[in-house]
Amino acid sequence: MLPIWVDRGVGGVRTSERARASPDGRHRVGEPYHGGMAGALDIQLAVDPRGVTPRAYTTALSELTRSLEELDRLSAPNPKDRVAWYVFDTRWADVGPRVRIRPDVTSGTRSTDELMRPSRALVSGVRQLRSSTEIPPDFTESVVSRVVKVGALTKAHAGGLRGVDISVDADSAPPTAIDAVVEENAERAIAPKSFAYGSIAGRLDLISARGRSTRIGLVPDWGSPITCVVTALDRDLYLRAFDRQVLVEGVVRRNGNGQVIRIDADSLTVLEPVKPATLADLRGALQPTDQTIAEFIEEQRGR
């Protein structure tokens, strides 16, 4: 059955929506968009009968889009491989506007699985926050904060926004809501409960000077990305270290589950790449001997 376009008047404004043709020629609300798009995120907003204010509408979409951009950095460590995100389709369902955001796939440098990762990580992480106060895999403090902002909008019914559901366009899993429950757990996930002086090795990624303190995305050698506050450091130092392996020392702040939220850096050292050992480097490391391997190991342990 071919898709049809249905013009509907909502709040005095004529909108268009893509729908599937049904036997009576009418749009079936709740049916997925026609065709799957790799990496596309479906966003369903529930609004007051009078509609939703432009500020609330754009805030929700902006926070979710920025979350996708940050999650995409893990899929594409090379900045040249990262994609821009676009509103691909919009329509008005019974409860309010529904928007589909997709990555720009014109470059052709990313596989389908890579393009799917940001949307799937966002939906999976929000679903986890419904029942857990742990920071989800691949989530940074910033992404969790954006989920908090969207949840706060729906809890307060700000600008007529009563609910936000998200789902991955190409997946069959049901949508997950960003509501008061998710907002509360997300707030607890990024609330510091303990701190200690320590060090973390990783790669510097995103630099942001928004807000009161300059923060950097630090992708550690293990675990999820964390926030690195570099206000106390010389600006040239961390700019030169961008996209390089570093050792950061400072106050490490953790949530109630022991997860690292951020590190307030007071020292940053660039780690030079370790040259891999060659066969020539290993030549002569083990001298000829009549001993068995077990005897040789035993002798070395006894030293």
C-alpha positions as CSV (number, residue, x, y, z in Angstrom):
1,M,0.0,0.0,0.0
2,L,1.5,3.4,-1.0
3,P,1.9,6.2,1.6
4,I,-0.5,9.1,1.3
5,W,-0.3,12.7,2.5
6,V,-3.0,13.9,4.9
7,D,-3.6,17.6,5.5
8,R,-5.1,18.3,8.9
9,G,-6.0,21.5,10.7
10,V,-4.6,21.7,14.2
11,G,-5.2,24.8,16.3
12,G,-5.9,26.8,13.2
13,V,-2.6,25.8,11.6
14,R,-2.7,23.4,8.6
15,T,-0.1,20.7,8.9
16,S,0.9,17.7,6.8
17,E,1.7,14.2,8.0
18,R,2.9,11.1,6.3
19,A,0.5,8.2,6.8
20,R,-0.2,4.8,5.5
21,A,-3.4,4.3,3.6
22,S,-6.0,2.2,5.3
23,P,-9.1,0.6,3.8
24,D,-11.2,3.7,4.4
25,G,-8.4,6.0,3.2
26,R,-7.8,7.6,6.7
27,H,-4.5,7.8,8.7
28,R,-4.1,5.2,11.4
29,V,-2.6,7.1,14.4
30,G,0.2,5.3,16.2
31,E,1.4,3.4,13.1
32,P,5.1,3.7,12.4
33,Y,6.5,6.0,9.7
34,H,6.5,4.6,6.2
35,G,9.9,2.8,5.8
36,G,12.8,2.6,8.2
37,M,15.6,5.1,8.2
38,A,19.0,4.0,9.7
39,G,19.6,5.9,13.0
40,A,16.3,7.8,13.0
41,L,14.8,8.8,16.3
42,D,11.0,9.1,16.6
43,I,9.9,11.8,19.2
44,Q,6.2,11.9,20.2
45,L,5.1,14.9,22.2
46,A,1.9,14.9,24.2
47,V,0.5,18.5,24.5
48,D,-2.4,20.4,25.9
49,P,-5.5,20.8,23.7
50,R,-4.5,24.3,22.9
51,G,-1.1,23.1,21.7
52,V,2.5,23.7,22.8
53,T,4.6,26.8,22.9
54,P,7.4,27.2,20.4
55,R,9.9,27.5,23.3
56,A,8.9,24.2,25.0
57,Y,8.8,22.5,21.5
58,T,12.2,23.6,20.5
59,T,13.8,23.1,23.9
60,A,12.7,19.4,23.9
61,L,14.0,18.8,20.4
62,S,17.2,20.7,21.0
63,E,18.1,18.8,24.2
64,L,17.4,15.4,22.5
65,T,19.4,16.4,19.4
66,R,22.4,17.5,21.4
67,S,22.2,14.2,23.3
68,L,22.4,12.3,20.0
69,E,25.4,14.4,18.9
70,E,27.3,13.6,22.1
71,L,26.5,9.9,22.0
72,D,27.7,9.9,18.3
73,R,31.1,10.9,19.5
74,L,31.7,7.4,20.8
75,S,30.6,5.9,17.6
76,A,32.9,8.2,15.6
77,P,36.1,9.1,17.5
78,N,37.3,10.8,14.3
79,P,35.5,14.2,14.0
80,K,35.5,13.9,10.2
81,D,33.3,10.8,10.5
82,R,30.6,12.5,12.6
83,V,27.3,13.3,11.2
84,A,24.8,16.2,11.4
85,W,21.2,15.6,12.5
86,Y,18.1,16.8,10.6
87,V,14.4,16.8,11.1
88,F,13.3,14.4,8.4
89,D,9.6,14.2,8.9
90,T,6.8,15.7,11.1
91,R,3.2,15.0,11.6
92,W,0.4,15.6,14.1
93,A,-0.9,12.6,16.0
94,D,-3.9,12.5,18.3
95,V,-1.9,13.6,21.4
96,G,0.4,16.1,19.7
97,P,3.3,16.6,17.2
98,R,5.5,13.7,16.2
99,V,9.0,14.4,14.8
100,R,11.6,12.1,13.2
101,I,15.2,13.1,13.5
102,R,17.8,11.3,11.3
103,P,21.6,11.5,10.8
104,D,22.9,12.8,7.5
105,V,23.9,9.7,5.6
106,T,25.1,11.4,2.4
107,S,28.8,11.0,3.3
108,G,28.5,7.2,3.1
109,T,31.4,6.7,5.5
110,R,29.4,5.0,8.3
111,S,27.9,1.6,8.5
112,T,24.2,1.1,9.4
113,D,25.1,-0.3,12.8
114,E,27.2,2.8,13.6
115,L,24.4,5.2,12.5
116,M,22.0,3.3,14.7
117,R,24.1,3.4,17.8
118,P,23.3,7.0,19.1
119,S,19.6,6.6,18.8
120,R,19.6,3.1,20.4
121,A,21.9,4.3,23.2
122,L,19.6,7.2,24.0
123,V,16.5,5.1,24.1
124,S,18.1,2.3,26.0
125,G,19.6,4.8,28.5
126,V,16.3,6.5,29.2
127,R,14.7,3.1,29.6
128,Q,17.4,2.2,32.1
129,L,16.9,5.4,34.1
130,R,13.2,4.5,34.6
131,S,14.3,1.8,37.1
132,S,17.9,2.7,38.0
133,T,19.9,5.7,39.4
134,E,23.1,4.6,37.6
135,I,24.5,6.5,34.7
136,P,23.7,4.4,31.6
137,P,26.4,3.1,29.3
138,D,27.8,5.7,26.9
139,F,26.0,8.5,28.8
140,T,28.0,11.5,30.0
141,E,27.0,13.8,32.8
142,S,25.9,16.2,30.1
143,V,23.6,13.7,28.4
144,V,21.9,12.8,31.7
145,S,21.5,16.5,32.5
146,R,19.7,17.0,29.1
147,V,17.3,14.1,30.0
148,V,16.6,15.9,33.3
149,K,15.7,19.1,31.5
150,V,13.3,17.3,29.2
151,G,11.7,15.4,32.1
152,A,11.3,18.7,34.0
153,L,9.4,20.2,31.1
154,T,6.9,17.4,31.1
155,K,6.5,17.3,34.9
156,A,5.7,21.0,35.1
157,H,3.6,20.9,31.9
158,A,5.8,23.8,30.8
159,G,4.4,25.5,27.7
160,G,1.7,22.9,27.3
161,L,4.1,20.0,27.0
162,R,2.7,17.0,28.9
163,G,4.8,14.1,27.7
164,V,7.8,13.0,25.6
165,D,8.1,9.5,24.2
166,I,11.1,8.4,22.2
167,S,11.8,5.3,20.1
168,V,14.2,4.1,17.4
169,D,12.5,4.2,14.0
170,A,13.8,0.9,12.7
171,D,13.3,-1.1,15.9
172,S,10.1,-2.8,17.0
173,A,10.5,-2.0,20.7
174,P,7.8,0.2,22.2
175,P,8.5,3.9,22.9
176,T,9.9,4.9,26.3
177,A,8.8,8.0,28.2
178,I,10.9,10.8,29.6
179,D,8.7,11.7,32.6
180,A,9.0,12.6,36.3
181,V,10.3,9.1,37.2
182,V,13.1,9.3,34.7
183,E,13.9,12.8,35.7
184,E,14.2,11.9,39.4
185,N,16.4,9.0,38.8
186,A,18.5,11.0,36.3
187,E,19.0,13.7,38.9
188,R,20.2,11.2,41.4
189,A,22.6,9.6,38.9
190,I,24.6,12.8,38.5
191,A,24.4,14.0,42.1
192,P,27.9,13.8,43.7
193,K,27.9,11.7,46.9
194,S,31.6,11.2,47.5
195,F,34.9,12.7,46.3
196,A,38.6,11.8,46.6
197,Y,41.8,12.9,44.9
198,G,42.8,10.6,42.1
199,S,43.8,10.3,38.4
200,I,42.1,9.1,35.2
201,A,43.7,8.3,31.9
202,G,41.8,8.8,28.7
203,R,41.3,10.9,25.5
204,L,40.2,14.5,25.5
205,D,37.2,15.0,23.3
206,L,34.6,17.7,23.5
207,I,35.5,21.2,24.8
208,S,32.7,23.4,26.1
209,A,33.0,26.9,27.7
210,R,29.3,27.2,28.4
211,G,28.2,28.0,31.9
212,R,30.5,29.0,34.8
213,S,33.2,26.4,34.2
214,T,35.1,25.1,31.2
215,R,34.5,21.4,30.8
216,I,36.0,18.8,28.6
217,G,34.7,15.4,27.6
218,L,37.2,12.8,28.8
219,V,36.8,9.3,27.3
220,P,38.7,7.0,29.7
221,D,40.5,3.8,28.9
222,W,37.6,2.0,30.6
223,G,33.9,2.9,31.3
224,S,31.7,5.6,30.1
225,P,32.8,9.2,29.2
226,I,33.1,11.6,32.1
227,T,33.2,15.4,32.5
228,C,36.6,17.0,33.1
229,V,36.4,20.5,34.6
230,V,39.6,22.3,33.5
231,T,38.9,25.8,34.9
232,A,42.1,25.6,37.1
233,L,44.3,24.7,34.1
234,D,46.0,26.9,31.6
235,R,43.9,27.2,28.5
236,D,46.7,26.5,26.0
237,L,47.5,23.3,27.9
238,Y,44.2,21.6,27.3
239,L,43.7,23.0,23.9
240,R,47.0,21.4,22.8
241,A,45.9,18.2,24.3
242,F,42.6,18.0,22.5
243,D,42.0,14.5,20.9
244,R,45.1,13.1,22.6
245,Q,45.7,10.6,25.4
246,V,46.2,12.3,28.7
247,L,46.5,11.6,32.4
248,V,44.3,13.9,34.4
249,E,44.8,14.4,38.2
250,G,42.4,16.1,40.5
251,V,39.3,15.6,42.7
252,V,37.2,12.7,41.4
253,R,33.5,13.0,42.2
254,R,31.2,9.9,42.3
255,N,27.5,9.3,42.6
256,G,25.8,7.1,45.1
257,N,26.5,4.0,43.0
258,G,30.3,4.7,42.9
259,Q,30.3,5.8,39.3
260,V,32.6,8.6,38.3
261,I,30.6,11.7,37.3
262,R,33.4,14.2,36.8
263,I,37.0,15.1,37.8
264,D,38.0,18.7,38.8
265,A,41.4,18.7,37.2
266,D,44.5,20.5,38.7
267,S,47.0,18.6,36.5
268,L,47.0,17.4,32.9
269,T,49.8,15.4,31.3
270,V,49.9,14.4,27.6
271,L,50.8,10.7,27.3
272,E,53.0,9.9,24.3
273,P,52.0,6.9,22.2
274,V,53.7,3.7,23.4
275,K,55.8,2.2,20.6
276,P,54.8,-1.5,20.1
277,A,57.6,-4.0,20.7
278,T,59.1,-5.7,17.7
279,L,60.8,-9.1,17.3
280,A,64.1,-7.3,17.2
281,D,63.4,-5.6,20.6
282,L,62.7,-9.1,22.1
283,R,65.8,-10.7,20.7
284,G,68.1,-11.8,23.5
285,A,65.5,-11.3,26.2
286,L,65.5,-15.1,27.0
287,Q,69.0,-16.5,27.1
288,P,69.6,-20.1,25.8
289,T,69.4,-22.6,28.7
290,D,69.0,-26.3,29.3
291,Q,66.1,-25.6,31.8
292,T,62.5,-26.4,31.1
293,I,60.0,-23.6,30.9
294,A,58.7,-24.6,34.4
295,E,62.2,-24.5,35.8
296,F,63.0,-21.2,34.3
297,I,59.8,-19.6,35.6
298,E,60.4,-21.0,39.1
299,E,63.9,-19.6,39.1
300,Q,62.7,-16.1,38.0
301,R,60.0,-16.2,40.8
302,G,62.6,-17.0,43.4
303,R,64.7,-14.0,42.6
